[in-house]
Structures are given as C-alpha cells and as structure tokens.
C-alpha cells in the first residue's frame, strides 16, 4: 500500500490534526471524514503550501511537472511540514524513466494525464501510487466501457467531472445515477478535481457519489484564500458521516454477478469492506 492509499484509508478512520479554529489542527484529534482534501500547486507556490499545511491539508499535487523540473523550494516546504505530495505528469513527447524520476524526487504518487504515453505506466517502482485520469463518459456506450479502465496498472483514479462544483447539488435523479455508475464501476479509490470552492450541497452530493478525495485547484491562489478553502472544505466533510461501502468488490473487468453483487476480485483499496451480517 502506497502513501496516498494509506492516507485515504486513515482519513476515514480519523487521525491527529484537524481543520478547526485557532490551532486545532495541531492539537486535537481529527474526526473521521468520508473524503480527503488535497490541493494543486505549481512549483512557485511555496507560500500556498505552507498555508495549506497549517490548516491540515491531506496532500499536495504539483501541477505541470516533468522529469528534471526545479521543484526544490516547494518540495522543501512540503517535507518540512510533513505533507504528503505527488506530481502531475500530463504527457508530451514519450520519455523514459518518468516514474523513477518521480521516486527520486521523493513523490508519493503520480497523476498520469489521459494523453500521456501508456508506456509511462509500465515502469516497475515500489511505494509509488499511480493515479490515472479518467474522463467522464459522454454517451451510453462510453458509460458501459468505463469498466475497461480497471485494466490499467494503477492504484487510484482522478475522474474528470462534466459539471462544475456549483451545479453538482442540482443533479437530477437520472444524472446522479449515471455519475454514480462511474464511481461504482471503478475498482480504484476515486479523486475529483474542483475548479472552485464547493458549497455544502455539492460536497454532500460528491460524497454520495462515492469519491475518496477532493482536489482544490489552488495554482495561483493567494495563500490565505487557499487556506480558508481547505479549512472550510475539511469542516464540511467532518460534518458528514464516513460511511462504509455498501457494495462488494468490482472484478477486473467490472462485470457484475447476479443479484446485483460484484464478482469476486480486487476491491478498491482504502475502502473498508462491509461487515458480515450477524446470524
């Protein structure tokens, strides 16, 4: 289990630190939450990293990273605060050794863009969680074929939402069911990127969809603004119950067995299995 998956698991159980007022982040136990809070930063956002770390952000994703990029100052700030961090590799010309380069930098996870060469996924590295980017299906056929994403050699998925945060709380029953199908089909823990600070109804909807982590797009944001967003989102999540999964594991192909249960196979790491019924 890599550090990102371990963090997602810890969030659901509760841990030291928190998002509360006046230094509570350093003093009081954190309540269990149904999802983790992460942010994106660019290599120059050292102040933003420090501000977010003080209010208990769960992780930082360095956007626009390529092997050899200078991230020294930002990395030093993250290491000093003990904050989990990873890098985003969007792709471009095929390059060898992308994952080993991320490991050498000290990254705990790598988000692989949908246009990146597939060969990047095949480097064998230990203690590095791979996060594949999955675009939300736009038609019924693509919705059914999303289960093919389970064949990727990854540990988590970043699902691109078709709606902005302000409209998530207004999903119709049909729209909610289609979105929920995507998350239920995946065998991975699922993350989503938020381009704007969500309201409470949007956060509740995302939790019900089955997300495991929310990523705030923080590149270019003022440190104090970013800290407020991280703290507010954390407190919204603390107010919601950390629910146990109500379904079985999804098989590699995503195929379901009879009676609405999944065929035996690897489940989504970081999700506690349902407790057996008492006889």
Buried (B, 14 or more C-beta within 10 A) or exposed (E): EBBBBBBBBBBBEBBEBBBBEEEBBEEEEBBBBBBBBBBBBBBEBBBBBBBBBBBBBBBBBBBBBBBEEEBEEBBEBBEEBEBBBBBBBBBEEEBEEBBBBBBEBEBBBBBBBEEBBEEBBEBEBEEBBBBBBBBBBEEEEEBEEBBEBBEBEBBBBBBEBEBEBBEBBEBEEEBBEBBBBBBBBBBBBBBBBBEEBBBBBBBBBBBBBBBBBBBBBBBEBEBEEBBBBBBBBBBBBBEBEBEEBEBBBBBEEBEBEEEEEBBEBEBBBBBEEEEEEEE
